[in-house]
């Protein structure tokens, strides 16, 4: 692993919190992600299932963790099943975790190889009356190929037809929205590396580069600091910035255009998510600065609202009002048009088509409920934008915001965003 060893107390605390919300007599089962084929003879880099990692820290395929707080024996209340050591696998791919290592990482004392599954789990499942299965429910998690968690549910349901099968997602959602102090520290490290990567781009970007050359600068800094991309990075110049999830990054950056960067470092599976928009030639035109200042104003005003008691749903409504105001100021919309617009199709949506915030954590768009009031320990993005294809301009600005007991803290406060500071840094040579 490229990150420092995380204290097992994080994972122990998370399991305790999950167990407190389980129904009496129930078992919870969490499976690892699959290793996905990249080609006929390769796999994509492995990325552990977020829930399993959050509850155990075990970062290898073939892992299953079981929580059974009402088990008759203490040794069976928490179990981690791992793949057995394999000399052939060790030669080609490296050593798998052994029981001692898995115990140290996770804090789970009972570690078994997956071959012991039937012997251990059959009597445990028969003694339980309900089974929690971690079937992913996020919109973007559905695939044609069932995950190991889905396959586990499909395997157990016909074997135990009298059992009640329960969803893990409502519990995970409650837990994941409030970050553990150690998780916040991991996120701060991801944010720090994100800032380092952005500062490098400010000093190296120039017209005539390909967008993927800028992406390479980001990737270098992330890798050099033990991180990886939390999601496919967006490096969108000119009109491409009006494509919200543009990831081709294959165009030549033209002089005097803007370049929208949306990327974030992931450290120990904890994500950061940042957007900045910068002038390719090192100086904003008057019109570019006008639009940039409008977006920055909305960012600051919406951020000021991100305090305990606010909700994402309400934040979106407030952001819409501010975007509409700025579109009028920019002479893109007229007040007379606003008065005549249909309520179900407001005109501002042509220029700002996405939400202004989402929860952030082990997933970039962490599982959450947009109607839940903000509480201390939540981390959310703030990301207004204005996209004007007719002017070949798309500007999005985004910071990661930690909700505190009395307000909020901008985790990206030290990362340049002021247009004067952006220009100054872009015109300073990389030493």
Phi, psi and omega per residue, in radians:
X1 nan 2.617 -3.072
X2 -1.640 -0.050 -3.121
X3 -1.906 2.769 3.114
X4 -1.157 2.636 3.121
X5 -1.027 2.247 -3.135
X6 -1.564 2.433 3.100
X7 -1.021 2.304 -3.139
X8 -1.117 -0.259 3.126
X9 -1.068 -0.531 3.088
X10 -1.041 -0.869 -3.062
X11 -1.262 -0.623 3.072
X12 -1.091 -0.771 3.111
X13 -1.081 -0.712 -3.119
X14 -1.169 -0.684 3.108
X15 -1.159 -0.736 3.108
X16 -1.029 -0.734 -3.134
X17 -1.140 -0.690 3.118
X18 -1.157 -0.785 -3.092
X19 -1.048 -0.648 -3.139
X20 -1.036 -0.448 -3.079
X21 -1.738 -0.009 3.126
X22 -1.341 2.622 3.083
X23 -1.306 2.644 3.117
X24 -1.000 2.435 3.085
X25 1.297 0.280 -3.076
X26 -1.845 2.707 3.062
X27 -2.056 2.458 3.040
X28 -2.031 2.348 -3.102
X29 -2.168 2.259 3.135
X30 -2.201 2.185 -3.130
X31 -1.858 2.724 3.118
X32 -1.360 2.964 3.015
X33 -1.221 2.816 3.001
X34 -1.456 2.697 2.898
X35 -1.464 2.095 -3.015
X36 -1.708 2.337 -3.137
X37 -1.203 2.388 3.088
X38 -1.680 -0.594 3.124
X39 -2.747 -2.912 -3.110
X40 -1.130 -0.371 -3.078
X41 -2.378 0.300 -3.128
X42 -2.453 2.783 3.021
X43 -2.028 2.683 2.934
X44 -1.157 2.676 3.053
X45 -0.951 2.394 -3.081
X46 -1.255 2.391 3.072
X47 -2.286 1.998 -3.045
X48 -1.122 2.625 3.015
X49 -1.005 2.293 -3.022
X50 -1.060 -0.725 -3.111
X51 -1.168 -0.765 -3.140
X52 -1.106 -0.719 3.126
X53 -1.145 -0.756 -3.119
X54 -1.071 -0.506 -3.092
X55 -1.670 -0.211 -3.052
X56 -2.483 -0.483 -3.063
X57 1.305 0.081 -3.103
X58 -1.421 2.036 -2.906
X59 -1.961 0.982 3.062
X60 -2.620 2.726 -3.117
X61 -1.149 2.896 3.029
X62 1.274 0.274 -3.101
X63 -1.693 2.459 3.029
X64 -2.362 2.310 3.023
X65 -2.019 2.513 -3.078
X66 -2.193 2.290 3.071
X67 -2.045 2.112 -3.137
X68 -2.443 1.374 -3.021
X69 -1.072 -0.388 -3.121
X70 -1.702 0.254 3.105
X71 -1.055 2.564 -3.108
X72 -1.135 -0.580 3.140
X73 -1.882 2.423 3.119
X74 -1.036 -0.588 -3.094
X75 -1.183 -0.227 -3.116
X76 -1.872 0.091 -3.140
X77 -1.289 -0.536 3.056
X78 -2.405 2.196 -3.139
X79 -2.350 2.418 2.984
X80 -2.050 2.172 3.043
X81 -1.746 2.261 -3.132
X82 -2.244 2.833 3.062
X83 -1.197 2.515 3.133
X84 -1.287 2.754 3.091
X85 -1.149 2.519 -3.050
X86 -2.438 1.965 -3.108
X87 -0.961 -0.679 -3.134
X88 -1.147 -0.753 3.102
X89 -1.110 -0.679 3.139
X90 -1.079 -0.713 -3.130
X91 -1.113 -0.775 -3.013
X92 -1.553 -0.641 -2.981
X93 -2.159 -0.147 -3.118
X94 1.813 2.937 -3.035
X95 -1.318 2.390 3.009
X96 -1.411 2.854 3.061
X97 -1.103 2.399 2.976
X98 -1.678 3.118 -3.054
X99 -1.067 -0.698 -3.124
X100 -1.123 -0.757 3.140
X101 -1.171 -0.741 -3.141
X102 -1.104 -0.659 3.103
X103 -1.144 -0.752 -3.129
X104 -1.111 -0.726 -3.108
X105 -1.218 -0.829 -2.948
X106 -1.608 -0.470 -2.998
X107 1.403 0.066 3.072
X108 -1.494 2.197 -3.043
X109 -1.472 -0.499 -3.127
X110 -1.686 1.867 3.139
X111 -2.038 2.181 3.140
X112 -2.240 2.740 3.021
X113 -1.419 2.739 -3.041
X114 -1.103 -0.380 3.117
X115 -1.108 -0.386 -3.123
X116 -1.519 0.083 -3.029
X117 -0.960 -0.979 -3.046
X118 -1.089 -0.747 -3.105
X119 -1.075 -0.718 -3.089
X120 -1.474 -0.766 -2.950
X121 -1.430 -0.498 -3.122
X122 -1.017 -0.912 3.101
X123 -1.159 -0.578 3.121
X124 -1.142 -0.786 -3.127
X125 -1.151 -0.638 3.108
X126 -1.158 -0.515 -3.128
X127 -1.438 -0.262 -3.138
X128 -1.541 2.878 3.072
X129 -2.042 -0.135 3.136
X130 -2.604 2.620 -3.095
X131 -2.301 2.147 3.019
X132 -1.511 2.228 3.074
X133 -2.053 2.365 -3.057
X134 -1.579 1.118 3.104
X135 -1.437 2.075 -3.068
X136 -1.071 2.433 -3.084
X137 -2.130 -0.042 3.096
X138 -1.133 2.543 -3.082
X139 -0.959 -0.715 -3.017
X140 -1.520 0.030 -3.091
X141 -1.624 -0.143 -3.083
X142 -1.354 2.299 3.126
X143 -2.345 2.883 3.087
X144 -1.221 -0.473 -3.134
X145 -1.678 2.055 -3.119
X146 -1.099 2.423 3.100
X147 -1.296 2.983 3.101
X148 -1.066 -0.625 3.108
X149 -1.114 -0.754 3.111
X150 -1.148 -0.725 3.125
X151 -1.118 -0.620 3.088
X152 -1.085 -0.769 3.094
X153 -1.078 -0.746 3.138
X154 -1.131 -0.558 3.118
X155 -1.266 -0.756 -2.991
X156 -1.437 -0.562 -3.034
X157 -1.050 -0.774 3.089
X158 -1.274 -0.415 3.137
X159 -1.341 -0.494 -3.089
X160 -2.267 1.156 -3.044
X161 -1.162 -0.357 -3.132
X162 -1.500 -0.182 -3.135
X163 -1.394 2.673 2.998
X164 -1.572 2.254 3.107
X165 -1.773 2.269 -3.016
X166 -2.079 2.771 -3.135
X167 -1.623 2.380 3.036
X168 -1.419 -0.401 -2.960
X169 -1.031 -0.735 3.124
X170 -1.037 -0.653 3.114
X171 -1.269 -0.818 -3.137
X172 -1.039 -0.659 -3.137
X173 -1.084 -0.797 3.121
X174 -1.075 -0.735 -3.089
X175 -1.256 -0.746 -3.010
X176 -1.247 -0.447 -3.118
X177 -1.211 -0.463 3.086
X178 -1.839 1.991 -3.056
X179 -1.369 2.452 3.008
X180 -1.229 2.553 3.128
X181 -0.907 -0.654 3.114
X182 -1.193 -0.610 3.097
X183 -1.136 -0.669 3.108
X184 -1.110 -0.660 3.108
X185 -1.152 -0.693 3.077
X186 -1.094 -0.720 3.130
X187 -1.142 -0.673 3.108
X188 -1.055 -0.656 3.088
X189 -1.149 -0.732 3.094
X190 -1.074 -0.725 3.116
X191 -1.119 -0.732 3.141
X192 -1.035 -0.788 -3.133
X193 -1.198 -0.633 3.057
X194 -1.009 -0.759 3.111
X195 -1.105 -0.708 3.110
X196 -1.079 -0.728 -3.138
X197 -1.142 -0.732 3.137
X198 -1.113 -0.744 -3.133
X199 -1.113 -0.592 3.078
X200 -1.152 -0.724 3.126
X201 -1.107 -0.691 3.134
X202 -0.987 -0.555 -3.057
X203 -1.707 -0.068 -3.105
X204 -2.109 -0.357 -3.083
X205 -1.222 2.534 3.086
X206 -2.823 2.804 3.096
X207 -1.044 2.657 3.112
X208 1.434 -0.125 2.973
X209 -1.266 2.669 2.954
X210 -1.405 2.602 3.135
X211 -0.992 -0.623 -3.125
X212 -1.215 -0.341 3.035
X213 -1.227 -0.602 3.038
X214 -1.201 -0.730 3.066
X215 -0.991 -0.679 3.138
X216 -1.089 -0.640 3.097
X217 -1.121 -0.742 3.096
X218 -1.066 -0.831 -3.090
X219 -1.090 -0.684 3.129
X220 -1.026 -0.862 -3.085
X221 -1.158 -0.717 3.124
X222 -1.079 -0.848 -3.121
X223 -1.127 -0.676 -3.129
X224 -1.159 -0.270 -3.124
X225 -2.010 0.414 3.044
X226 1.257 0.406 -3.130
X227 -2.076 3.009 2.949
X228 -2.393 3.039 3.107
X229 -1.196 2.334 3.064
X230 -1.269 -0.356 3.109
X231 -2.840 2.940 3.139
X232 -1.076 2.144 -3.047
X233 -1.238 2.530 3.075
X234 -1.812 2.110 3.007
X235 -2.208 1.634 -2.936
X236 -2.055 1.961 -3.140
X237 -1.755 2.611 3.079
X238 1.034 -2.367 -3.067
X239 -1.149 -0.393 3.127
X240 -1.052 -0.405 3.129
X241 -1.181 -0.211 3.091
X242 -1.526 -0.022 3.026
X243 -1.677 1.986 -2.921
X244 -1.082 -0.709 -3.131
X245 -2.022 0.864 3.117
X246 -1.272 2.045 3.135
X247 -2.251 0.147 3.103
X248 -1.129 -0.726 3.079
X249 0.864 0.776 -3.035
X250 -2.120 0.154 -3.100
X251 -1.644 2.702 3.028
X252 -1.344 2.335 3.120
X253 -1.371 2.050 -3.072
X254 -1.520 2.644 3.100
X255 -1.005 2.518 3.014
X256 1.192 0.206 3.048
X257 -1.647 2.932 3.021
X258 -1.699 2.635 3.090
X259 -2.150 2.077 3.114
X260 -1.616 2.176 3.094
X261 -1.943 2.186 3.043
X262 -2.309 1.875 -3.077
X263 -2.732 3.030 3.080
X264 -2.932 2.505 3.047
X265 -1.346 2.576 2.973
X266 -2.031 2.155 3.130
X267 -2.155 2.127 -3.113
X268 0.920 0.751 3.104
X269 1.262 -0.049 3.134
X270 -1.622 2.226 -2.991
X271 -1.641 2.660 2.824
X272 -2.096 2.867 -3.066
X273 -2.670 1.986 -3.061
X274 -2.356 2.503 2.996
X275 -2.197 2.380 3.016
X276 -2.441 2.642 3.100
X277 -2.245 2.179 -2.987
X278 -2.276 2.690 3.127
X279 -1.426 2.208 -3.080
X280 -1.016 -0.613 -3.081
X281 -1.580 0.045 3.079
X282 1.605 0.007 3.136
X283 -2.602 2.300 3.089
X284 -1.265 2.440 2.929
X285 -1.268 2.933 -3.141
X286 -1.011 -0.801 -3.112
X287 -1.175 -0.743 3.105
X288 -1.032 -0.749 -3.134
X289 -1.159 -0.654 3.109
X290 -1.037 -0.845 -3.106
X291 -1.199 -0.719 3.115
X292 -1.020 -0.807 -3.130
X293 -1.093 -0.634 3.086
X294 -1.104 -0.806 3.141
X295 -1.140 -0.718 3.127
X296 -1.098 -0.670 3.101
X297 -1.082 -0.765 3.111
X298 -1.123 -0.750 3.109
X299 -0.963 -0.851 -3.092
X300 -1.157 -0.707 -3.115
X301 -1.225 -0.692 3.111
X302 -1.192 -0.714 3.108
X303 -1.005 -0.696 3.133
X304 -1.069 -0.399 3.135
X305 -1.508 -0.169 -3.003
X306 -1.457 1.334 -3.097
X307 -2.233 2.886 3.100
X308 -0.896 2.369 -3.140
X309 1.784 -0.453 3.085
X310 -1.251 2.772 3.028
X311 -2.205 2.811 3.075
X312 -1.100 -0.724 3.140
X313 -1.006 -0.795 3.139
X314 -1.212 -0.640 3.129
X315 -1.078 -0.697 3.102
X316 -1.084 -0.691 3.117
X317 -1.128 -0.746 -3.141
X318 -1.183 -0.695 3.125
X319 -1.093 -0.685 3.132
X320 -1.053 -0.737 3.111
X321 -1.071 -0.731 -3.107
X322 -1.221 -0.708 3.093
X323 -1.081 -0.767 3.114
X324 -1.032 -0.756 3.108
X325 -1.038 -0.784 -3.101
X326 -1.220 -0.605 3.093
X327 -1.131 -0.581 3.045
X328 -1.209 -0.781 3.122
X329 -1.054 -0.599 -3.134
X330 -1.454 -0.005 3.138
X331 1.110 0.530 3.030
X332 -1.560 -0.636 3.029
X333 -2.075 2.722 3.075
X334 -2.004 2.605 3.136
X335 -1.031 -0.613 3.136
X336 -1.137 -0.636 3.087
X337 -1.165 -0.697 -3.136
X338 -1.061 -0.715 -3.113
X339 -1.132 -0.490 -3.090
X340 -1.679 -0.106 -3.026
X341 -1.209 2.517 3.070
X342 -1.230 2.449 -3.089
X343 -1.085 -0.572 -3.096
X344 -1.386 -0.178 -3.139
X345 -2.448 1.202 -3.133
X346 -1.099 2.534 -3.036
X347 -1.165 -0.494 -3.106
X348 -1.096 -0.403 -3.089
X349 -1.147 -0.329 3.073
X350 -1.188 -0.438 -3.023
X351 -1.983 -0.133 3.090
X352 -2.593 1.722 -2.894
X353 -1.837 0.049 -3.049
X354 -2.223 2.980 3.082
X355 -1.226 2.840 -3.074
X356 -1.665 -0.114 -3.052
X357 -2.777 2.652 2.969
X358 -2.664 2.748 3.090
X359 -1.245 2.668 -3.053
X360 -2.287 2.482 3.121
X361 -3.108 -2.292 3.092
X362 -1.182 -0.401 2.915
X363 -1.931 2.550 -3.141
X364 -1.072 -0.796 2.991
X365 -1.801 1.494 -3.018
X366 -1.186 2.615 3.127
X367 -1.049 2.367 -3.015
X368 -2.875 3.085 3.054
X369 -2.221 2.051 -3.063
X370 -1.155 -0.259 -3.111
X371 -1.630 -0.097 -3.095
X372 -1.385 2.260 3.118
X373 -1.090 2.508 3.122
X374 -1.088 2.478 3.083
X375 -2.332 2.781 3.099
X376 -1.001 2.357 -3.126
X377 1.769 -0.211 3.052
X378 -1.351 2.556 3.028
X379 -2.185 2.168 -3.105
X380 -2.325 2.731 3.020
X381 -1.490 2.784 2.914
X382 -2.271 2.003 -2.945
X383 -2.526 1.213 3.026
X384 -1.265 2.786 3.082
X385 -2.730 2.813 2.985
X386 -2.347 2.229 -3.047
X387 -2.165 2.107 -3.054
X388 -2.226 1.499 -3.109
X389 -0.980 -0.583 -3.111
X390 -1.099 -0.435 3.137
X391 -1.876 0.130 -3.105
X392 0.976 0.649 -3.099
X393 -2.240 2.251 2.965
X394 -2.370 2.152 -3.107
X395 -2.201 2.172 3.011
X396 -2.296 2.377 3.089
X397 -2.197 2.343 -3.004
X398 -2.551 2.314 3.036
X399 -2.208 2.826 3.066
X400 -1.792 2.218 -2.970
X401 -2.072 2.171 3.060
X402 -1.631 2.177 3.082
X403 -1.400 2.278 3.129
X404 -1.976 3.058 -3.105
X405 -1.056 -0.633 -3.058
X406 -1.914 0.000 -3.110
X407 3.039 -2.042 -3.103
X408 -2.753 2.872 3.061
X409 -2.365 2.232 3.087
X410 -1.397 1.890 -3.119
X411 -1.184 -0.273 -3.110
X412 -1.909 0.410 -3.084
X413 -1.058 -0.476 -3.100
X414 -1.553 -0.065 -3.120
X415 -1.584 2.224 -3.040
X416 -0.943 2.394 3.072
X417 -2.561 -0.437 3.090
X418 -1.086 2.323 -3.065
X419 -1.053 -0.620 3.100
X420 -1.160 -0.709 3.117
X421 -1.175 -0.677 3.085
X422 -1.021 -0.878 -3.132
X423 -1.080 -0.733 -3.125
X424 -1.071 -0.802 -3.120
X425 -1.205 -0.589 -3.140
X426 -1.218 -0.378 -3.139
X427 -1.811 0.325 3.026
X428 -1.917 2.234 -3.064
X429 -1.136 2.573 3.019
X430 -1.349 2.041 -3.101
X431 -1.336 nan nan
